[in-house]
């Protein structure tokens, strides 16, 4: 039997919050196995994100609970989008009650630290709880890859594979019917997923939130393809893509502009048909991007981040988020990702790569 190493943390809680994401169970396993096997820590699993901590919906986690879950999609702990610092009423009394409930249950469970697995909102909440006196360690998960402080989040490459496969499958249908097909991928404020999947799948047009599109430029590109004998085209759009006209609108007018369309893909399909006369169809991949087993790359990353989180716990280095920096696993202060979104820089190499192979970026 291996000799346990010293640890500043004896007992910690772990939760998963926000949207589903491939690799959550792999990360849970990474944290828990290293914490238990190497350091002898005891583990409290918190159900359904921060809501579970508010309601004290918890259970002890033993090796049998986190064994055999590396390849499973979803999360054994469940998740919710509970935001304890977001008021549901004008006076904000519920925020005070929720935060106090979290503090009280943290003390009641005799936790030395809380490990939170999630995206921007989850890690921002973790940071705010650290300001309330709780010890917190964060892990970056999201298919959008939009967390500041880490080069990559687990879940991104799994969603990238799913998006790329969907684009591959649409090519044959678009070619058979000589159509333009718009495929919408997730990415509300950041276009990482649409950009990478678009390049990997050979999208003819890629639209991301960081580069507002001009429908006339898109129409010109598609018509030029048609005149050159290319009878079909694939348009890859992030759900947060917006037009040049929308950038001049306030949020209220922008919402009016989108009224009547289920999502950006359907509006784009109509705009393309109106601009070019081409038969255009829309496909929204939706939650398919979030589900299923994690890719090999995400299993490796999630496991590496998880074991690194266990090392932070052992050293008593709280108030930090584990991160991938280059090829190394490191950590950053929880204030770094708090309240921020990592968007695609205008000079990013992948944008230049897309343009270099003849892809239209909407301008």
N, C-alpha and C positions, 0 to 999 in steps of 0.2 A: 504494500500500500504506500502511495506517495506521501511524503511529508508535506503537510500544509504550510504554505508561506504566510508570513505575517500580513495582517490586513487592518487598516484603520476603520473599515466598514465591517460591521458584524451582521447587520440586518438591513435589507433594502427592499423597497417596493418597485414594481415595474409595471408600466402601462403602455398601451398603444392607442393613439388618438388620431382623429382626422379620417381621411379617405382610405379605402383599402389599397394595398400596394404589395406586389410580389416581393418576397424577401423578409417580411415581418417575422415570420416564424423562424427563419434562419438566423435573424438578428437576436431574437429572444433566446434561442438555443445557444448562440455564441456568448451572450452575456451570462446566462445562467450556468452553463457548463463550466466556464472558466471560474466564475465566482464560487461555485460549489466545489468543484473538483480541486482547484488550485489553492483557494483561499478559505474554504470551509464556511462561507457566508450562508445565512438563512435568507430565504426569498419569499416575499409576499406578492402574489399576482393580483393586480387590480383590474377588475372587469370593466369593460366599456369606457375606457378613457378616463378623463377627469371626473365624469359623472360617477364612476365607481368609487373614487376617492371621496367625493362629496357624500355619497350614500353608504359608505363603508361596505361596498360590495367586493369583498376580497377573499382570497384563499391562499393557503400555504402551497408553494410549488416545490415539488420533489423531483429527483431525476426522472422518474417515470413520466412526469408531466412534460418535460422538455426533451425527451428522447424520441427519435423517429419523426421529427417535425421539420427537418432540414428542407425537404422537397415539397412540403405542403404549402398551398396558397392560403391566403387569408391570415387570420391571427387567432391563436388559441385563447387569447385574452378578450377578444371582442374589442370593438371601437365605437366611438361616438364623436360628434362634432361639438360637444359641450365646451363652451368658452366661459369659464368662471368669471373672467373679468369684463365680460360684455353684459351690460345691464339689459334686462327685459322690460324694465319700467323706467319712468322718468326720474324717480328719486334715487335709483341705483341701490336701493336697500338689499336687493337680492344678491348683488355682488358682494357686499359685506358679509352676508349670511353664508354664501358659498365658500368664500375664501377662509372664513373662520372655521367652517366645517372641515375644509381640507387641512388646515393647521391642526385642528383638534384631533382628527383621525390619524394624521401623521404622528402626533405625539402619542396617541393611544396605542398605535401599532408599534411604537418604539422603533421607528425607522431612523436609520442613520442617513439615508439618502433616498431620493426618488429618481428612478431612471425612466425617461420619457422617450418614446420612439414616435417620431412624427415629422410633419413638415414645418412650414413657416409659422403657422398659428400655434402648433404644439410647442415648438421650441421657444416662441415668444412668451407663451404662458409659463413655460418652465423658467424663463428668465425672470418674469415678474414674481413668481413664487419664491425664487431665490432672494429677491429683494424683500420678501415678506419673512425671511428667516429660515426657509427650508433649504436643505442641501439638495441640489439637482444636477443630474448628468443627462445630456441629450444625445440622441442619435438622429442623423438626417435621413429621412425616408420621403421620397415623393417621385412619382413617375415624371414630374415636370422638370426635375433637375434645377430647381430655381432657388435653392437655399444658399444664402451668402455664407462664405467661410469654408466651403468644401468644394473641391473640383467636380465631384460627382456624388449623387445620392443613390442609395440602393433602390431598386424598382425601375430606374430609368431604362436600363438596357433590356429588361424584360418587356417593357411597354414598347421600346424601339423595335424589338423583334416582331411583336404582334402587329404594330403599325406597318412595318415593312412588308410583312407577309400579306396584309390586306391590300396594300398598293400593288404588289405582284399579282394578286388574284384579279384585281380590277383591270389590269392591262389587257387580259384576254377578252373580257367582256366589252371594254371600250373599243378594242380593235374589231371585234366581231360585228359591232353595230355602228361603227364609225361615229362614235360619240365623244363628247367631252364629259368626263366624270370628275366631280369635286368630292374629295374625301376629307372629312373634318376629323382632326385629332385634338386631344386635350392640350391645354396650354392657354390659360386665361390671360395672364399678363406676360408670360415668357414663351418664346417660340422654340426652345431647344428640341422638343420632341418632334414637332412638325419639320424643323430644319433638317435634323439628322435622318429621320425616316424618309423625308422627301429626297434627300441625296442618295440614301441607300436603295430606295425603290425606283429611282430614275424619274421622279416627278418633273413634269414639264414646266409647271409653275409652282412656286412655294411661297405661301403668304404667312407672315408671322407678325405678332403685335408690334414688334420693334420697328418695322418698316411699313408704314401706311401705304395701301395699294391705290393705284390709279387704274380704274376699270378700262380706260382707253389703252393703256400700255399692255394690259393683259389681253385685250381683244386683238391688238395689233400683233402680238406674239403668236396667238393661236391661229390667226388668219394666215400669217406667214408660214406657219407649220403646215397648214392645210394646202396652201399654194405650192409648197415644195413636195407634195405627195404624201405627207403624213396625215392619215385619215382620222386619227384619234389623238386625244391629249388627256393627261392626268393633272389635276390641280390639287395640291396638298395644302390645306389651310388649317392653321391653329384656330381653336374656338374663339380666341380673343383677337383675331385679325380684324383690322378696321381700315376704312377707306380714308383717303386724304380729306374728304369733306367732313368726316366724323371727327377728325382731329381739331376742327374749328368749332365744334359744338360742345355745349356743356353736357353733363351727364343726363339731364332730363330730356334734352332734344335728341341725344344719341339713342336713348331708349325708345323714343317715338319713331325714330328712323328704322329701328329693327322690329317694330311691332308688325305682326302678321306673318312673321317667319319663325319657324321652330328653332332655327339656329343659323349661324353664318353660312353654312354650306348651301342651304336652300336659297338664301338671298343671293349668294354668289352665282348659283346656277341660273337664277332669273336674270341677273345682270349680264352674265356672259351671253345668254341667248339673245337678250335685247341688243347687245353691242355687236354681236357677230352673226346672228341668225343660226348659229350651230345648235344642234340638239344636245342638251346638257342635262345630266342627272346628278343627284346628290346622294352621298352615303355618309352617315355619321357612325363612327365606330363605337363611341360611347364607352360604357363600362367594361366592354370587352378588353380594353387596354389595361384595366386594373386587376383583372382576374387571372386565375391559373397559377401554375407552378413557376417559381422564379428561374431565370436563366442561370447557367453556370457562372457567368460573370457576377450576377447579383448575389448568388449564394456565397461566393468567395468574399465579395465586398461586405455583405451583411455580417458574415461570420467574423471577418477581420475587425470591423467596427465594433461588434459585440464584445469580442475578447479585449479590445483596447479599452472599452468602457469599464469592463471588470478590473482592468489594471488601474484606471483612474480611481475607482472605488477603493481598491486596496491601498492606494497611496493617499487617499483622503483629498484628492484634487477635485473639489466640487465646483459647481457653477461653470461647467465647461461642456462643450459639445465635441464629440469625436468627429474627425474629418479626414478626407482623403486630400492630401496635398502632393501633387505630382504622383509618384509611385509609393509615397510613404503615408502611413496612418499617423495622424497627429491629433491635436485638439485645439479649439479656440474658445475664448471666453463666450459665454452664452449671450452677452450683449452684442456680439458681432452679427449673428443672424436675426436678432430680435427686430421685428417690425420692418424687415427689408425683403426685397425680391431680387434675385439674381437674373437679370435679363441678358439677352444676347447682345454683345457689343457690336456696333455698326461695322467695325473693322475686323470682326472675327474671321478666322481662317476658313471656317466652313461656309460662310456666306460667299467668300471669294471662290471657294471650290465649286459651289453651286453655279455661280455665274460663269466660271471658266468652262464648264461642260455644257453651256447653252441654256441653263435654267433661268427663267424669268422670275425675279423676286417681286414683281408687282409694280415696278417703276421703270 
